[in-house]
Amino acid sequence: MRKANPSPRTLARRFADQLGASPGRWLLQQRVLAARTLLEETELSVETIAIRVGLSSAANLRRRFHAMVHTTPAAYRRSFGRSTGGTKSTS
């Protein structure tokens, strides 16, 4: 029986071949995706979201989020977040 124990370099290469990104890049993409979901579905602060998704600080989340999504977390939430109270009627 053959033991599966690839070197870190081989594992990273196979990972990238299968998923199209290095392990670190894939993990960052998953964290930003989780942040997007939390921004859309909750009213949690950006700091809380950063900690929940493993990005450690609001500043780090903002930097990584902007690099991948090309907008800020606050602007993303304004565009895609659930509404909080609706619009007022003038009639």
C-alpha positions as CSV (number, residue, x, y, z in Angstrom):
1,M,0.0,0.0,0.0
2,R,1.4,3.4,-1.0
3,K,1.5,6.2,1.6
4,A,0.1,9.6,0.6
5,N,2.6,12.0,1.9
6,P,3.4,14.6,-0.8
7,S,5.8,17.4,-0.2
8,P,4.4,20.8,0.6
9,R,5.3,22.0,-2.9
10,T,3.6,19.0,-4.5
11,L,0.5,19.4,-2.4
12,A,0.3,23.1,-3.3
13,R,0.7,22.3,-7.0
14,R,-2.0,19.6,-6.9
15,F,-4.3,21.8,-4.9
16,A,-3.9,24.6,-7.5
17,D,-4.4,22.2,-10.4
18,Q,-7.7,21.0,-8.9
19,L,-9.1,24.3,-7.6
20,G,-7.4,26.9,-9.7
21,A,-5.7,28.8,-6.9
22,S,-2.9,28.2,-4.4
23,P,-4.1,27.1,-0.9
24,G,-3.5,30.5,0.5
25,R,-5.4,32.3,-2.3
26,W,-8.2,29.8,-2.1
27,L,-8.5,30.4,1.7
28,L,-8.6,34.1,1.2
29,Q,-11.3,33.8,-1.5
30,Q,-13.4,31.7,0.9
31,R,-13.0,34.3,3.7
32,V,-14.0,37.1,1.4
33,L,-17.0,35.1,0.2
34,A,-18.0,34.5,3.8
35,A,-17.6,38.2,4.5
36,R,-19.8,39.0,1.5
37,T,-22.5,36.7,2.8
38,L,-22.4,38.3,6.3
39,L,-22.5,41.8,4.8
40,E,-25.6,40.8,2.8
41,E,-27.5,39.0,5.5
42,T,-26.5,40.6,8.8
43,E,-26.0,44.0,10.4
44,L,-22.8,42.9,12.1
45,S,-20.0,45.4,12.3
46,V,-17.1,45.1,9.8
47,E,-14.8,44.4,12.8
48,T,-17.0,41.5,13.9
49,I,-17.2,40.1,10.4
50,A,-13.5,40.4,10.0
51,I,-12.9,38.3,13.2
52,R,-15.6,35.8,12.3
53,V,-14.1,35.1,8.8
54,G,-10.6,34.9,10.1
55,L,-9.1,38.2,8.8
56,S,-8.3,39.5,12.3
57,S,-9.2,43.2,11.9
58,A,-11.5,45.5,10.0
59,A,-8.5,47.1,8.3
60,N,-7.3,43.8,7.0
61,L,-10.9,42.9,5.8
62,R,-11.3,46.2,4.0
63,R,-7.9,45.8,2.3
64,R,-8.5,42.2,1.2
65,F,-12.2,42.9,0.3
66,H,-11.3,45.9,-1.9
67,A,-8.6,44.0,-3.7
68,M,-11.0,41.1,-4.6
69,V,-14.4,42.8,-4.9
70,H,-13.2,46.3,-6.0
71,T,-15.4,48.1,-3.5
72,T,-15.5,48.6,0.2
73,P,-17.4,46.4,2.6
74,A,-19.7,49.4,3.5
75,A,-20.5,50.2,-0.2
76,Y,-21.1,46.5,-0.8
77,R,-23.5,46.3,2.1
78,R,-25.4,49.4,0.9
79,S,-25.7,47.8,-2.6
80,F,-26.5,44.2,-1.6
81,G,-27.4,44.1,2.1
82,R,-30.9,43.4,3.2
83,S,-33.0,46.5,3.7
84,T,-33.4,47.8,7.2
85,G,-36.8,49.4,7.5
86,G,-37.8,50.0,3.9
87,T,-38.7,53.4,2.4
88,K,-41.1,56.0,3.8
89,S,-44.3,56.6,1.9
90,T,-45.2,60.3,1.2
91,S,-48.9,59.7,0.6
